[in-house]
């Protein structure tokens, strides 16, 4: 049977077709009446039974018209797959003067590039996918394209050292690009590479460190585990000690020296606390030299904070909270910055495990709610969407969804991101490696994509499975 479509409002359509002429969900189609040809997209489809227990009779479904009919509804139109030229033209028109970021290709029409709207990253974005879905690889493709096609600056909180090589272009033989494409992209990227700065732990070219006195006073007391009521005397001793120093111009060593230079019992107990908790020995503390973003030259493009290289989860949380606080303090400069948080469930969880993680979460929630007007945009990536703070997810206007088997997570995502058709979200359990859904301000339409090639060297990778090789 020929696929037939009808519409009651000129904006959406319903269709019926045989199983042999099935149209994939997410595919672009043409809906042809006697007078016009409209471009549309199939958003859901289901098998229809001839009778209880009978054979499948047809496939029915619905979709959205991308070139709405101004004359209202229609009936008995012909439905067919749109050709690549028409779909490509649609993407070009939809993007207009905005830069298009080539994420890969469409799943349903592999000859057509899957283009994201660069301007859409001016809204908060949520990227999720289970382990092994290609989530981190796809995030790398997005970051590379933002660097190549836009001028936005990025700060990346990187807990697994996945992006420490973001400035290193891989050799052509392993990149998989054609000669001309590789030359074009690598030349442009190598011009950007000197402006990508990586900060990590011991052995890194740039150490990830913080000056204790330049943390907010709130974070300083959190690092020391001081409560103004429970630890009233030690807290007061710390207040008196810090008043001696010029604002921000003191280290944890200066605080310890001050506790030893007095005979006050409360100051002595404060020193014992610092010593017993091993705070002075933590590798994150710098001298009075400027830390983190203060070290960057004026022409920086990317700052990668390799918090995973720090020796403890506590130090990672301290670094993340300090960096987020700095970015928020600098918001009135109104300079657009994309704040990328990989493994976001460890930085801004729904249930923080310590006070420093709680402070980092507080900063992310504030940026999610108020940051956009100051040019602070979030790109959160996680394999555990249910673990990320709900007040952060609810502020995201973009969704990048990779393979996800959890029915509960998919149901929650469908309710939270109502702009993404539920029929497309439901496909996520069947996605293959590198396949995903992009919806929201970053996509002209909700699109099913397959990630393209990365230009840079991946920092993190799975442990080799050579142990399972046939003997």
DRENTIBA-966159 format. One record per residue (C-alpha): residue number from 1; residue in three letters; x, y, z. Coordinates in Angstrom, 1 decimal, m for minus. Example, Ala and Ser with C-alpha at 12.3 -4.5 7.8 and 13.67 -1.06 7.14 Angstrom:
<recs>
REC   nr  rest      px      py      pz
REC    1   ALA    12.3    m4.5     7.8
REC    2   SER    13.7    m1.1     7.1
</recs>
This chain:
<recs>
REC   nr  rest      px      py      pz
REC    1   UNK     0.0     0.0     0.0
REC    2   UNK     1.2     3.5    m0.7
REC    3   UNK     2.0     5.6     2.4
REC    4   UNK    m0.8     8.1     2.9
REC    5   UNK    m0.9    11.1     5.3
REC    6   UNK    m3.5    13.5     6.5
REC    7   UNK    m3.6    16.6     8.7
REC    8   UNK    m6.3    18.4    10.7
REC    9   UNK    m4.3    21.6    11.5
REC   10   UNK    m1.6    22.0     8.7
REC   11   UNK     1.1    21.7    11.3
REC   12   UNK     1.1    18.0    12.3
REC   13   UNK     0.2    14.9    10.3
REC   14   UNK    m0.9    11.3    10.8
REC   15   UNK     0.1     8.5     8.3
REC   16   UNK    m0.5     4.9     7.5
REC   17   UNK     1.8     2.6     5.4
REC   18   UNK     2.6    m1.0     4.9
REC   19   UNK     5.4    m2.8     6.7
REC   20   UNK     7.3    m3.1     3.4
REC   21   UNK     7.3     0.7     3.0
REC   22   UNK     8.0     1.5     6.6
REC   23   UNK     9.3     5.0     7.3
REC   24   UNK    11.9     5.2    10.2
REC   25   UNK    11.0     7.3    13.2
REC   26   UNK    13.0    10.5    13.0
REC   27   UNK    13.2    10.4     9.2
REC   28   UNK    12.5    13.4     7.1
REC   29   UNK     9.7    12.9     4.6
REC   30   UNK     7.8    14.7     1.9
REC   31   UNK     4.0    15.0     2.3
REC   32   UNK     2.5    15.7    m1.2
REC   33   UNK    m1.0    16.9    m1.8
REC   34   UNK    m2.5    17.9    m5.2
REC   35   UNK    m1.3    21.5    m4.7
REC   36   UNK     1.8    21.4    m2.5
REC   37   UNK     4.8    19.4    m1.3
REC   38   UNK     5.6    19.8     2.4
REC   39   UNK     8.7    18.7     4.3
REC   40   UNK     8.0    16.8     7.5
REC   41   UNK     9.5    14.6    10.1
REC   42   UNK     8.2    11.3    11.5
REC   43   UNK     8.0    11.4    15.3
REC   44   UNK     6.5     8.1    16.2
REC   45   UNK     5.2     4.9    14.6
REC   46   UNK     3.5     1.7    15.8
REC   47   UNK     2.5    m1.7    14.3
REC   48   UNK    m1.3    m2.2    13.8
REC   49   UNK    m2.7    m5.7    14.1
REC   50   UNK    m5.5    m6.9    11.7
REC   51   UNK    m7.2    m8.6    14.7
REC   52   UNK    m6.4   m10.0    18.0
REC   53   UNK    m3.5   m12.5    17.4
REC   54   UNK    m3.7   m11.7    13.7
REC   55   UNK    m0.8   m10.7    11.4
REC   56   UNK     0.4    m7.2    11.2
REC   57   UNK    m1.6    m5.1     8.7
REC   58   UNK     0.1    m1.8     8.6
REC   59   UNK     2.2     0.8    10.4
REC   60   UNK     0.5     4.0    11.7
REC   61   UNK     2.3     7.0    13.1
REC   62   UNK     2.4    10.8    13.3
REC   63   UNK     4.8    13.6    12.6
REC   64   UNK     5.4    17.3    12.3
REC   65   UNK     5.3    19.5     9.2
REC   66   UNK     8.4    21.6     8.9
REC   67   UNK     6.9    23.8     6.2
REC   68   UNK     3.4    24.2     7.7
REC   69   UNK     0.4    24.5     5.4
REC   70   UNK    m1.1    28.0     5.5
REC   71   UNK    m4.4    26.6     4.2
REC   72   UNK    m5.2    24.3     7.2
REC   73   UNK    m5.5    20.6     7.0
REC   74   UNK    m5.5    18.1     4.1
REC   75   UNK    m6.4    14.5     3.5
REC   76   UNK    m5.1    11.6     1.5
REC   77   UNK    m1.6    13.0     0.8
REC   78   UNK     1.3    10.9    m0.4
REC   79   UNK     4.1    10.2     2.1
REC   80   UNK     7.7     9.5     0.9
REC   81   UNK    11.3     9.8     2.2
REC   82   UNK    12.8    13.2     1.5
REC   83   UNK    15.8    13.3    m0.8
REC   84   UNK    19.2    14.5     0.6
REC   85   UNK    19.2    17.7    m1.3
REC   86   UNK    15.9    18.8     0.2
REC   87   UNK    17.0    17.9     3.8
REC   88   UNK    20.4    19.6     3.3
REC   89   UNK    18.6    22.8     2.0
REC   90   UNK    16.3    22.7     5.1
REC   91   UNK    19.3    22.6     7.5
REC   92   UNK    21.0    25.5     5.6
REC   93   UNK    17.8    27.6     5.7
REC   94   UNK    17.1    26.8     9.4
REC   95   UNK    20.7    27.8    10.5
REC   96   UNK    20.7    31.0     8.5
REC   97   UNK    23.7    33.1     9.5
REC   98   UNK    24.4    31.1    12.6
REC   99   UNK    27.4    28.8    12.5
REC  100   UNK    26.6    25.1    12.0
REC  101   UNK    28.5    22.5    14.0
REC  102   UNK    29.0    19.3    12.1
REC  103   UNK    28.4    16.6    14.8
REC  104   UNK    28.3    13.7    12.3
REC  105   UNK    25.6    12.5    10.0
REC  106   UNK    21.9    11.8    10.4
REC  107   UNK    21.0     8.3    11.3
REC  108   UNK    18.2     8.1     8.8
REC  109   UNK    20.0     9.9     5.9
REC  110   UNK    23.7     9.2     6.3
REC  111   UNK    24.6    11.4     3.3
REC  112   UNK    23.3    14.5     5.2
REC  113   UNK    25.6    16.1     7.9
REC  114   UNK    23.9    16.4    11.3
REC  115   UNK    24.4    20.1    12.0
REC  116   UNK    23.9    21.7    15.4
REC  117   UNK    23.0    25.4    15.9
REC  118   UNK    26.0    27.0    17.5
REC  119   UNK    23.9    29.8    19.0
REC  120   UNK    21.9    27.2    20.8
REC  121   UNK    24.8    26.6    23.2
REC  122   UNK    23.8    30.0    24.6
REC  123   UNK    21.3    27.9    26.6
REC  124   UNK    22.2    25.2    29.1
REC  125   UNK    22.8    21.8    27.6
REC  126   UNK    22.4    18.3    29.2
REC  127   UNK    24.3    15.4    27.6
REC  128   UNK    23.7    11.9    29.0
REC  129   UNK    24.4     8.3    28.0
REC  130   UNK    25.3     5.1    29.8
REC  131   UNK    28.9     3.8    29.9
REC  132   UNK    30.0     2.6    26.5
REC  133   UNK    27.5     4.8    24.6
REC  134   UNK    30.1     7.1    23.1
REC  135   UNK    29.1    10.0    25.3
REC  136   UNK    32.6    11.3    26.0
REC  137   UNK    33.8    10.9    22.4
REC  138   UNK    30.7    12.8    21.2
REC  139   UNK    31.4    15.5    23.7
REC  140   UNK    34.9    15.8    22.3
REC  141   UNK    33.4    16.3    18.8
REC  142   UNK    31.1    19.0    20.1
REC  143   UNK    34.0    20.9    21.8
REC  144   UNK    36.2    20.6    18.8
REC  145   UNK    33.5    22.1    16.5
REC  146   UNK    32.8    24.9    18.9
REC  147   UNK    36.5    25.8    18.9
REC  148   UNK    36.7    25.6    15.1
REC  149   UNK    33.4    27.4    14.2
REC  150   UNK    32.9    29.9    17.1
REC  151   UNK    34.8    32.3    19.3
REC  152   UNK    33.3    31.2    22.6
REC  153   UNK    35.7    30.4    25.5
REC  154   UNK    35.4    27.2    27.5
REC  155   UNK    36.3    26.0    31.0
REC  156   UNK    36.2    22.2    31.3
REC  157   UNK    36.0    20.5    34.7
REC  158   UNK    37.5    17.1    33.7
REC  159   UNK    37.4    14.4    36.4
REC  160   UNK    38.7    11.5    34.2
REC  161   UNK    41.5    13.3    32.2
REC  162   UNK    39.4    12.8    29.1
REC  163   UNK    40.2    16.2    27.6
REC  164   UNK    43.8    16.8    28.6
REC  165   UNK    44.8    16.3    25.0
REC  166   UNK    42.2    18.7    23.5
REC  167   UNK    45.1    20.7    22.1
REC  168   UNK    46.8    17.8    20.4
REC  169   UNK    45.8    17.0    16.8
REC  170   UNK    46.0    13.3    16.0
REC  171   UNK    48.0    12.0    13.0
REC  172   UNK    46.0    11.8     9.7
REC  173   UNK    46.2     8.0     9.5
REC  174   UNK    44.3     7.6    12.8
REC  175   UNK    41.9    10.5    12.3
REC  176   UNK    40.1     9.1     9.3
REC  177   UNK    39.6    12.3     7.4
REC  178   UNK    40.3    12.8     3.7
REC  179   UNK    43.5    14.5     2.8
REC  180   UNK    42.0    17.8     2.0
REC  181   UNK    39.6    17.9     5.0
REC  182   UNK    42.4    16.9     7.4
REC  183   UNK    44.7    19.6     6.1
REC  184   UNK    41.9    22.2     6.3
REC  185   UNK    40.8    21.3     9.8
REC  186   UNK    44.2    20.6    11.3
REC  187   UNK    45.7    23.9    10.1
REC  188   UNK    42.8    25.8    11.7
REC  189   UNK    43.0    23.8    14.9
REC  190   UNK    46.7    24.0    15.3
REC  191   UNK    46.3    27.8    15.3
REC  192   UNK    43.9    27.4    18.2
REC  193   UNK    46.0    24.9    20.1
REC  194   UNK    48.4    27.3    21.8
REC  195   UNK    45.4    29.0    23.4
REC  196   UNK    44.2    25.7    25.1
REC  197   UNK    45.6    25.4    28.7
REC  198   UNK    45.5    22.3    30.8
REC  199   UNK    45.9    22.3    34.6
REC  200   UNK    46.4    19.0    36.4
REC  201   UNK    48.2    17.3    39.3
REC  202   UNK    51.8    16.4    39.8
REC  203   UNK    53.8    16.2    36.6
REC  204   UNK    51.3    18.4    34.7
REC  205   UNK    52.7    21.4    32.7
REC  206   UNK    50.2    23.6    34.6
REC  207   UNK    49.5    22.5    38.2
REC  208   UNK    45.9    22.7    39.4
REC  209   UNK    46.4    24.7    42.6
REC  210   UNK    44.6    27.3    44.7
REC  211   UNK    45.7    29.9    47.1
REC  212   UNK    43.9    29.2    50.4
REC  213   UNK    43.3    32.9    51.2
REC  214   UNK    41.7    33.5    47.8
REC  215   UNK    38.9    31.0    48.4
REC  216   UNK    35.8    32.5    49.7
REC  217   UNK    35.7    32.7    53.4
REC  218   UNK    32.8    30.3    53.3
REC  219   UNK    34.9    27.7    51.4
REC  220   UNK    37.8    28.2    53.7
REC  221   UNK    35.7    27.3    56.7
REC  222   UNK    34.3    24.3    54.8
REC  223   UNK    37.8    23.1    54.0
REC  224   UNK    38.6    23.3    57.7
REC  225   UNK    35.4    21.6    58.7
REC  226   UNK    34.4    24.6    60.9
REC  227   UNK    30.9    25.3    62.0
REC  228   UNK    30.2    28.8    63.6
REC  229   UNK    28.0    27.2    66.3
REC  230   UNK    29.3    23.7    66.8
REC  231   UNK    32.9    24.9    66.7
REC  232   UNK    32.4    28.4    68.0
REC  233   UNK    35.8    28.9    69.6
REC  234   UNK    37.9    27.4    66.8
REC  235   UNK    35.8    29.3    64.3
REC  236   UNK    36.4    32.6    66.2
REC  237   UNK    40.1    31.8    66.4
REC  238   UNK    40.2    31.4    62.6
REC  239   UNK    38.3    34.8    62.2
REC  240   UNK    40.9    36.5    64.4
REC  241   UNK    43.8    35.0    62.6
REC  242   UNK    42.6    35.8    59.1
REC  243   UNK    42.0    39.5    60.1
REC  244   UNK    45.8    39.8    60.5
REC  245   UNK    46.5    39.2    56.8
REC  246   UNK    45.8    41.4    53.8
REC  247   UNK    42.7    40.1    52.1
REC  248   UNK    43.4    37.0    50.0
REC  249   UNK    47.1    37.3    50.6
REC  250   UNK    47.7    34.3    52.8
REC  251   UNK    48.3    30.6    52.5
REC  252   UNK    47.4    27.6    54.6
REC  253   UNK    51.0    27.6    55.8
REC  254   UNK    50.5    31.2    57.0
REC  255   UNK    47.4    30.1    59.0
REC  256   UNK    49.3    27.2    60.6
REC  257   UNK    52.2    29.5    61.5
REC  258   UNK    49.8    31.9    63.1
REC  259   UNK    48.2    29.2    65.3
REC  260   UNK    51.7    28.3    66.6
REC  261   UNK    52.6    31.9    67.4
REC  262   UNK    49.9    32.3    70.0
REC  263   UNK    49.2    30.8    73.4
REC  264   UNK    45.5    31.0    73.0
REC  265   UNK    43.8    27.6    73.5
REC  266   UNK    41.3    28.0    70.7
REC  267   UNK    44.0    28.9    68.2
REC  268   UNK    46.0    25.8    69.4
REC  269   UNK    42.9    23.6    68.8
REC  270   UNK    42.5    25.1    65.4
REC  271   UNK    46.1    24.2    64.5
REC  272   UNK    45.5    20.6    65.8
REC  273   UNK    42.4    20.4    63.6
REC  274   UNK    44.4    21.4    60.5
REC  275   UNK    47.2    19.0    61.4
REC  276   UNK    45.0    16.1    62.2
REC  277   UNK    43.0    16.5    59.0
REC  278   UNK    46.2    16.7    56.9
REC  279   UNK    45.0    19.8    55.2
REC  280   UNK    48.4    21.4    55.0
REC  281   UNK    49.8    18.4    53.2
REC  282   UNK    47.1    18.5    50.4
REC  283   UNK    48.7    18.9    47.0
REC  284   UNK    46.2    21.5    45.8
REC  285   UNK    47.6    24.4    47.8
REC  286   UNK    49.8    27.0    46.1
REC  287   UNK    51.9    29.7    47.4
REC  288   UNK    50.8    33.3    46.9
REC  289   UNK    51.3    33.1    43.1
REC  290   UNK    48.0    33.4    41.1
REC  291   UNK    46.1    30.1    40.6
REC  292   UNK    43.8    28.7    38.0
REC  293   UNK    42.2    31.2    35.6
REC  294   UNK    44.3    34.1    36.9
REC  295   UNK    47.3    32.4    35.2
REC  296   UNK    45.8    32.5    31.8
REC  297   UNK    46.8    35.0    29.1
REC  298   UNK    44.3    37.4    27.7
REC  299   UNK    43.9    35.4    24.5
REC  300   UNK    43.0    32.0    26.1
REC  301   UNK    40.2    29.9    24.5
REC  302   UNK    40.0    26.8    26.7
REC  303   UNK    41.0    26.0    30.3
REC  304   UNK    40.9    22.3    31.2
REC  305   UNK    40.8    21.6    34.9
REC  306   UNK    42.0    18.0    35.3
REC  307   UNK    40.5    17.6    38.7
REC  308   UNK    40.7    13.8    38.4
REC  309   UNK    44.5    14.1    38.6
REC  310   UNK    44.3    15.3    42.2
REC  311   UNK    45.0    12.5    44.7
REC  312   UNK    41.7    12.7    46.6
REC  313   UNK    38.0    13.3    46.0
REC  314   UNK    38.1    16.0    48.6
REC  315   UNK    40.8    18.0    46.7
REC  316   UNK    38.8    17.5    43.5
REC  317   UNK    35.7    19.0    45.1
REC  318   UNK    37.7    21.9    46.6
REC  319   UNK    39.1    22.7    43.1
REC  320   UNK    35.8    22.4    41.4
REC  321   UNK    34.1    24.7    43.9
REC  322   UNK    36.9    27.2    43.8
REC  323   UNK    36.8    27.3    40.0
REC  324   UNK    33.0    27.7    39.8
REC  325   UNK    33.1    30.4    42.5
REC  326   UNK    35.7    32.3    40.4
REC  327   UNK    33.6    32.0    37.3
REC  328   UNK    30.6    33.3    39.1
REC  329   UNK    32.5    36.2    40.6
REC  330   UNK    33.7    37.2    37.1
REC  331   UNK    30.2    37.2    35.7
REC  332   UNK    29.7    40.9    35.5
REC  333   UNK    32.3    41.1    32.8
REC  334   UNK    29.6    39.6    30.7
REC  335   UNK    32.1    37.6    28.6
REC  336   UNK    30.5    34.4    27.2
REC  337   UNK    32.0    31.3    28.7
REC  338   UNK    30.8    27.7    28.2
REC  339   UNK    31.3    25.8    31.5
REC  340   UNK    31.7    22.1    30.6
REC  341   UNK    31.2    19.7    33.5
REC  342   UNK    32.0    16.1    32.6
REC  343   UNK    30.7    13.4    35.0
REC  344   UNK    28.4    16.1    36.4
REC  345   UNK    26.9    13.7    39.0
REC  346   UNK    30.2    13.9    40.8
REC  347   UNK    30.3    17.7    40.8
REC  348   UNK    26.7    18.8    41.3
REC  349   UNK    24.9    15.7    42.7
REC  350   UNK    21.4    15.7    44.0
REC  351   UNK    22.8    14.5    47.4
REC  352   UNK    26.3    15.9    48.0
REC  353   UNK    28.6    13.7    50.0
REC  354   UNK    30.7    16.4    51.7
REC  355   UNK    30.6    20.2    52.3
REC  356   UNK    32.9    21.1    49.4
REC  357   UNK    30.8    19.1    46.9
REC  358   UNK    27.7    20.8    48.4
REC  359   UNK    29.3    24.2    47.7
REC  360   UNK    30.2    23.2    44.1
REC  361   UNK    26.6    22.1    43.7
REC  362   UNK    25.3    25.4    45.1
REC  363   UNK    27.4    27.3    42.5
REC  364   UNK    26.2    25.1    39.6
REC  365   UNK    22.6    25.6    40.7
REC  366   UNK    23.1    29.4    40.8
REC  367   UNK    24.7    29.4    37.4
REC  368   UNK    21.9    27.3    36.0
REC  369   UNK    19.3    29.7    37.3
REC  370   UNK    20.9    33.0    36.8
REC  371   UNK    24.1    32.6    34.7
REC  372   UNK    22.7    32.9    31.2
REC  373   UNK    22.1    36.6    31.4
REC  374   UNK    25.8    37.1    32.3
REC  375   UNK    27.1    34.8    29.5
REC  376   UNK    27.7    31.8    31.8
REC  377   UNK    26.4    28.7    29.9
REC  378   UNK    26.5    25.1    31.1
REC  379   UNK    27.2    21.9    29.2
REC  380   UNK    26.7    19.0    31.6
REC  381   UNK    27.6    15.4    30.8
REC  382   UNK    26.8    12.4    32.8
REC  383   UNK    25.9     8.7    32.7
REC  384   UNK    23.8     9.0    35.8
REC  385   UNK    21.1    11.6    35.0
REC  386   UNK    19.0    10.7    38.1
REC  387   UNK    22.0    11.6    40.3
REC  388   UNK    22.5    15.1    39.0
REC  389   UNK    20.8    17.9    41.0
REC  390   UNK    17.2    18.3    39.7
REC  391   UNK    17.4    22.1    39.9
REC  392   UNK    20.3    22.1    37.4
REC  393   UNK    18.6    19.7    34.9
REC  394   UNK    15.4    21.6    35.0
REC  395   UNK    17.1    24.7    33.7
REC  396   UNK    18.6    23.0    30.6
REC  397   UNK    17.0    23.9    27.3
REC  398   UNK    19.0    21.4    25.2
REC  399   UNK    19.3    17.6    25.3
REC  400   UNK    22.0    15.4    23.8
REC  401   UNK    20.9    11.8    24.5
REC  402   UNK    23.0     8.7    23.8
REC  403   UNK    22.3     5.1    24.4
REC  404   UNK    20.3     4.6    27.7
REC  405   UNK    18.8     1.3    28.8
REC  406   UNK    17.2     2.5    32.0
REC  407   UNK    13.5     2.8    31.5
REC  408   UNK    13.2     4.9    34.6
REC  409   UNK    15.8     7.4    33.4
REC  410   UNK    14.2     7.6    29.9
REC  411   UNK    10.8     8.3    31.5
REC  412   UNK    12.3    11.1    33.6
REC  413   UNK    14.1    12.6    30.7
REC  414   UNK    10.9    12.5    28.6
REC  415   UNK     9.0    14.4    31.3
REC  416   UNK    11.9    16.9    32.0
REC  417   UNK    12.7    17.6    28.3
REC  418   UNK     9.2    17.9    27.0
REC  419   UNK    10.5    19.6    23.8
REC  420   UNK    12.1    16.3    22.8
REC  421   UNK     9.4    14.0    21.3
REC  422   UNK     8.8    11.0    23.5
REC  423   UNK     8.8     8.7    20.4
REC  424   UNK    12.4     9.7    19.8
REC  425   UNK    13.6     9.4    23.4
REC  426   UNK    12.2     5.9    23.5
REC  427   UNK    14.6     4.9    20.7
REC  428   UNK    17.6     5.6    23.0
REC  429   UNK    17.6     2.0    24.4
REC  430   UNK    18.3     0.8    20.9
REC  431   UNK    21.0     3.2    20.0
REC  432   UNK    24.4     1.8    18.9
REC  433   UNK    27.8     3.2    19.8
REC  434   UNK    28.0     6.9    18.8
REC  435   UNK    24.3     7.3    18.0
REC  436   UNK    22.2     9.8    19.7
REC  437   UNK    19.3    12.4    19.8
REC  438   UNK    19.8    16.1    19.7
REC  439   UNK    16.9    18.4    20.7
REC  440   UNK    16.3    21.9    21.9
REC  441   UNK    17.8    25.2    20.9
REC  442   UNK    20.9    23.5    19.5
REC  443   UNK    19.0    21.6    16.8
REC  444   UNK    16.9    23.0    14.0
REC  445   UNK    14.6    19.9    14.6
REC  446   UNK    15.0    17.0    17.0
REC  447   UNK    17.5    15.0    15.1
REC  448   UNK    18.9    11.5    15.3
REC  449   UNK    22.6    11.6    14.7
REC  450   UNK    25.7     9.3    14.4
REC  451   UNK    28.8    11.0    15.8
REC  452   UNK    31.5    11.9    13.3
REC  453   UNK    35.3    11.7    13.6
REC  454   UNK    37.4    13.5    16.2
REC  455   UNK    40.4    15.5    15.3
REC  456   UNK    42.1    15.5    18.6
REC  457   UNK    43.6    12.7    20.7
REC  458   UNK    41.3    11.1    23.3
REC  459   UNK    42.6    11.5    26.8
REC  460   UNK    40.8     8.6    28.5
REC  461   UNK    39.9     5.2    27.2
REC  462   UNK    38.6     1.9    28.5
REC  463   UNK    41.0    m0.8    29.7
REC  464   UNK    42.0    m3.1    26.9
REC  465   UNK    39.9    m6.2    26.6
REC  466   UNK    42.7    m8.3    25.1
REC  467   UNK    42.4   m10.6    28.1
REC  468   UNK    39.2   m12.0    26.5
REC  469   UNK    40.8   m12.8    23.2
REC  470   UNK    40.4   m16.4    21.9
REC  471   UNK    43.4   m18.5    22.9
</recs>
